[in-house]
Amino acid sequence: MNGRRARLRGMGVGLAALAGSGACSGDAFHLSESRQPNANAPDGGDFPALVTNSTHHDADPPPDGAGGSVSTVTTDAGSDSAEAVPVLPQLGPCGELRTPSAALADAEVCVPAGSFTMGSGAAPRPGYLAHGPPHAVTLSAYILDAYEVTVARYRRCVDAGSCPAAGVNATLSCTYTPQPSDHELHPVTCVSWQNAYDFCAWDAGRRLPSEAEWERAARNDASSKYPWGETFACDLAVLAGAGQCSGYAGQLPQPVGSAPAGISRDGAFDLVGNASEWVADWFAAYSIASVTDPTGPSSGSVRIQRGGGWITPPADGTSYGRRAEAPAASGSFSFRCARNAQP
């Protein structure tokens, strides 16, 4: 993890302090503001200790209640070596957020209501869909998983009889194992769109994020190419494993949160890179008209994936890139869940 991996140093320090609550304000967000995660002090429980702090970006001090550094916890994830997973406080006025489990990496973040410019005027990359014209989108506040859904988290749905087991062939980039292994904190791959949809519904009535919600979370400002800005480096996202970032090469993605320097402005990890992510929408061409809380067409032939994977070139793994995939497909892609903010 680029020098950020930490060993498990003790148990008995909880993450209850990382759960936030409050009424959803509906205030508009401003994409040019700097928002950073805040490392709150833990206050008892059954989770691994917080062990390291790593500052996010060189930026002006954040406003009260929204600033600080990203903390890291470790969990023994069923293997001989512990994996370090950055853990963040729950930001924003979206209502009560879940208390995260370090063993599942199931933290949530609040994305406040407001408007942004969706899409790009850049030419689509080969194999990708048109992502223009840029158009204004207004979204209600929503809650998004801070991480891609992990193997450990998905297996709970399988064990409950509500999800089919994901593919298990590691040579096909499948991370899932029926029993705990050293892949517990990897994003679960080899799941179809329906598998992802069913998991989110099982997990306390969550849902897949809309394409607009995903892109809003992956924007640093109104025109940014990546969640952190315009320039790529290997410590910012798990991309380019077949090229300049050889440390990511191989058949599988990395554990979630392996590139904490590229955390989004709202506190989400791996929005680009690591594994492409299913979103809720069927494919449709954009209109130039302004829209509010768009959900895409009611039917279609292909669903949308966002973000690119660990082998994806940086030019393809952008905040606005769109990739089509048949809903029944199963491969080196994953997902994260979302839900509406609670007033």
C-alpha positions in Angstrom: 0.0 0.0 0.0 2.8 2.4 -0.9 4.2 2.4 2.7 0.8 2.9 4.3 0.3 -0.7 5.5 0.1 -1.1 9.2 0.1 -4.2 11.4 -2.7 -5.0 13.9 -1.6 -3.5 17.3 -4.5 -4.5 19.5 -8.2 -5.0 19.9 -10.9 -3.4 22.0 -11.0 0.1 20.4 -14.3 0.7 18.7 -15.5 2.9 15.8 -18.8 4.0 17.3 -17.5 7.6 17.3 -17.3 7.4 13.5 -21.1 7.2 13.1 -22.7 10.6 12.6 -26.3 11.8 12.8 -28.3 14.9 12.0 -31.0 16.3 9.8 -30.4 16.6 6.1 -30.0 20.3 5.4 -30.5 20.3 1.7 -27.9 23.1 1.4 -26.2 23.2 -1.9 -22.6 21.9 -2.1 -19.9 23.8 -3.9 -17.6 21.7 -5.8 -14.7 24.1 -5.5 -14.6 23.8 -1.7 -12.1 21.6 0.0 -13.6 18.9 2.2 -11.5 16.4 4.0 -12.2 13.5 6.3 -11.7 14.0 10.1 -10.1 11.4 12.3 -12.5 11.3 15.4 -11.4 9.6 18.6 -12.8 6.1 19.0 -14.8 5.3 22.2 -14.9 1.6 23.0 -16.2 -1.5 21.3 -15.0 -4.7 19.6 -13.1 -3.3 16.6 -9.3 -3.1 15.9 -7.4 -0.1 17.1 -6.8 2.9 15.0 -3.1 2.7 14.2 -1.9 5.3 11.8 -2.8 8.7 10.4 -2.0 9.9 6.9 -2.8 13.4 5.8 -5.0 13.6 2.8 -4.0 16.5 0.4 -2.0 19.6 0.8 -4.9 22.1 1.1 -6.2 24.9 3.1 -7.5 23.9 6.6 -11.1 22.5 6.2 -14.1 24.1 7.8 -15.0 23.1 11.4 -16.4 19.6 11.6 -15.0 18.5 8.2 -11.3 18.4 8.5 -8.3 16.4 9.7 -6.7 13.3 8.4 -7.6 9.8 7.2 -7.1 7.2 9.9 -6.2 3.6 9.2 -7.4 0.4 11.0 -6.2 -3.1 10.5 -8.1 -6.3 10.6 -7.0 -9.9 10.5 -9.3 -10.7 7.6 -8.7 -14.5 7.9 -5.1 -14.5 6.8 -1.6 -14.6 8.2 -1.1 -10.9 7.5 -3.4 -8.0 8.5 -4.6 -5.6 5.9 -4.8 -1.9 6.6 -8.1 -0.2 5.7 -8.5 3.6 6.0 -11.5 4.4 8.2 -13.1 7.8 8.1 -15.7 9.7 10.0 -19.2 10.0 8.7 -19.4 13.5 7.0 -22.4 15.7 6.4 -26.0 16.3 7.4 -27.5 13.2 5.8 -29.1 11.7 9.0 -27.8 8.7 10.9 -25.1 6.7 9.2 -24.1 3.2 10.1 -21.4 2.4 12.6 -18.7 0.9 10.4 -17.1 -2.5 10.9 -13.4 -2.7 10.2 -13.8 -6.4 9.3 -16.3 -5.5 6.6 -15.2 -2.1 5.4 -18.8 -1.0 5.3 -18.4 2.7 6.2 -20.7 5.3 4.6 -20.3 8.9 3.5 -22.7 11.7 3.1 -22.9 13.5 -0.3 -24.8 16.8 0.3 -27.5 18.2 -2.0 -26.6 20.5 -4.8 -25.8 20.9 -8.5 -22.8 20.0 -10.7 -21.8 19.6 -14.3 -22.1 16.0 -15.5 -20.3 14.7 -18.5 -17.3 16.0 -20.5 -16.7 17.5 -23.9 -13.6 15.3 -24.4 -13.8 12.7 -27.0 -14.7 9.2 -25.7 -11.8 6.8 -25.3 -11.9 3.6 -27.5 -14.3 1.1 -26.0 -16.1 3.7 -23.9 -19.5 5.4 -24.5 -20.2 9.0 -25.3 -20.1 11.1 -22.1 -21.3 14.4 -23.5 -22.6 16.9 -23.8 -21.8 18.4 -20.4 -25.1 19.3 -18.7 -26.3 20.6 -15.3 -27.5 18.0 -12.8 -29.1 18.7 -9.5 -29.2 15.9 -6.9 -30.8 15.5 -3.5 -28.5 14.5 -0.7 -27.6 10.8 -0.5 -25.5 8.4 1.4 -22.8 6.3 -0.4 -20.6 3.4 0.6 -17.1 4.7 1.3 -15.6 1.5 -0.2 -16.5 -1.0 -2.9 -18.4 -3.9 -1.4 -15.9 -6.4 0.0 -15.7 -10.1 -0.2 -16.4 -10.4 3.6 -19.4 -8.2 3.3 -20.9 -9.9 0.3 -20.4 -13.4 1.9 -22.8 -12.4 4.6 -25.6 -12.1 2.1 -24.6 -15.4 0.6 -24.6 -17.1 4.0 -28.0 -15.6 4.7 -29.4 -17.2 1.5 -30.2 -13.9 -0.2 -27.4 -13.7 -2.7 -25.8 -16.3 -5.0 -22.1 -17.0 -4.5 -19.9 -14.9 -6.7 -17.5 -16.5 -9.1 -14.5 -18.1 -7.5 -12.0 -18.6 -10.4 -9.0 -16.3 -9.5 -7.6 -16.7 -13.0 -10.7 -14.9 -14.2 -10.1 -12.1 -11.6 -12.7 -13.4 -9.1 -11.9 -12.5 -5.5 -14.7 -14.4 -3.8 -14.1 -17.4 -1.6 -16.7 -19.5 0.2 -14.7 -19.4 3.4 -12.7 -16.6 4.9 -9.3 -16.1 3.2 -6.7 -13.4 2.5 -9.2 -11.7 0.1 -11.7 -10.6 2.7 -11.1 -6.9 2.2 -10.8 -7.0 -1.6 -13.7 -5.7 -3.6 -16.0 -8.7 -4.5 -15.8 -9.3 -8.3 -17.4 -11.7 -10.7 -20.9 -10.5 -9.8 -23.7 -9.6 -12.3 -25.7 -6.4 -12.1 -28.6 -8.4 -10.6 -26.2 -9.8 -7.9 -25.2 -6.3 -7.0 -28.8 -5.0 -7.0 -29.9 -7.9 -4.8 -27.0 -7.4 -2.3 -27.8 -3.7 -1.9 -31.5 -4.5 -1.3 -30.6 -7.2 1.2 -28.3 -4.8 3.1 -31.0 -2.9 4.9 -32.8 -1.7 1.8 -29.9 0.0 0.0 -29.6 0.4 -3.7 -27.1 0.9 -6.5 -26.2 4.6 -7.0 -27.5 6.2 -10.1 -25.0 7.1 -12.7 -25.3 10.8 -11.8 -24.8 10.1 -8.1 -21.7 8.1 -8.8 -20.2 10.8 -11.0 -21.1 13.6 -8.5 -19.1 11.6 -5.9 -16.2 11.2 -8.2 -15.8 14.9 -9.1 -13.4 17.1 -7.3 -14.8 20.2 -9.0 -17.1 20.9 -11.9 -14.6 19.7 -14.6 -12.1 17.4 -12.8 -10.8 14.3 -14.5 -10.3 12.4 -11.3 -11.8 12.6 -7.8 -8.7 14.5 -6.6 -8.1 16.7 -9.6 -6.4 16.5 -13.0 -3.1 14.7 -12.7 -2.6 11.0 -12.1 0.0 9.3 -9.9 0.2 5.7 -8.7 -0.5 6.5 -5.1 -3.8 8.2 -6.0 -5.7 5.3 -7.5 -5.3 1.6 -8.3 -4.9 2.1 -12.0 -2.3 1.4 -14.7 -1.3 -2.0 -13.3 -0.3 -3.1 -16.8 1.8 0.0 -17.3 3.4 2.6 -15.1 2.0 1.3 -11.8 3.5 -2.2 -11.9 2.8 -2.7 -8.2 -0.9 -3.2 -9.1 -0.2 -5.8 -11.8 -1.7 -9.2 -11.4 -5.0 -11.1 -11.7 -6.8 -9.4 -8.8 -7.5 -5.9 -7.6 -6.1 -4.5 -4.3 -7.8 -4.5 -0.9 -10.2 -1.6 -0.7 -8.7 1.8 0.3 -5.2 0.8 -0.9 -4.7 4.3 -2.5 -5.9 6.6 0.4 -4.2 9.7 -1.1 -6.9 9.7 -3.8 -9.9 9.8 -1.4 -12.8 11.8 -2.8 -13.8 15.2 -1.4 -16.7 13.6 0.4 -14.6 10.8 1.8 -15.0 7.8 -0.6 -12.2 5.6 -1.7 -11.5 3.8 -5.1 -14.1 5.7 -7.1 -11.7 5.3 -10.0 -9.5 2.3 -10.2 -9.3 -1.0 -8.3 -12.5 -2.5 -9.9 -15.1 -1.0 -12.3 -18.4 -0.5 -10.6 -22.0 -1.2 -11.6 -24.4 1.7 -11.3 -28.2 1.5 -11.5 -28.8 3.0 -14.9 -29.5 1.5 -18.3 -27.4 3.2 -21.0 -28.9 6.3 -22.7 -27.3 9.2 -24.5 -27.1 12.5 -22.5 -29.3 15.4 -23.2 -28.0 19.0 -22.9 -31.0 19.8 -20.8 -30.7 20.4 -17.0 -32.1 17.5 -15.0 -32.9 16.8 -11.3 -32.2 13.4 -9.7 -32.0 11.5 -13.0 -32.3 7.8 -13.0 -31.8 6.9 -16.7 -34.2 5.1 -19.0 -36.7 2.5 -17.7 -35.3 -0.2 -20.0 -32.4 -1.0 -22.3 -29.9 -3.6 -23.4 -26.8 -2.7 -21.5 -26.1 -1.3 -18.0 -23.4 1.2 -17.1 -20.1 0.7 -15.3 -18.0 3.4 -13.9 -14.4 4.0 -12.7 -12.2 1.5 -14.4 -10.1 -1.3 -12.8 -6.6 -1.9 -11.7 -5.3 -2.6 -15.2 -7.2 0.3 -16.8 -5.0 3.1 -18.2 -5.3 6.4 -16.3 -6.8 8.0 -19.4 -9.7 5.6 -19.3 -10.3 5.6 -15.5 -11.9 9.0 -15.2 -14.7 10.6 -13.2 -16.8 10.9 -16.4 -15.9 7.7 -18.4 -18.8 5.4 -19.2 -18.6 1.7 -20.1 -21.4 -0.5 -21.3 -21.8 -4.1 -20.1 -24.6 -6.7 -20.5 -26.4 -7.0 -17.1 -25.8 -10.8 -16.9 -22.0 -10.3 -17.4 -19.7 -11.4 -14.6 -16.0 -10.4 -14.6 -13.4 -8.2 -13.0 -16.0 -5.6 -11.8 -17.6 -4.8 -8.5 -20.0 -2.2 -7.0 -20.9 -0.1 -4.0 -24.3 0.7 -2.5 -26.2 4.0 -1.8 -29.3 5.1 -0.1 -31.3 8.3 0.3 -30.5 10.7 3.0 -32.8 10.6 6.0 -34.5 13.8 6.8 
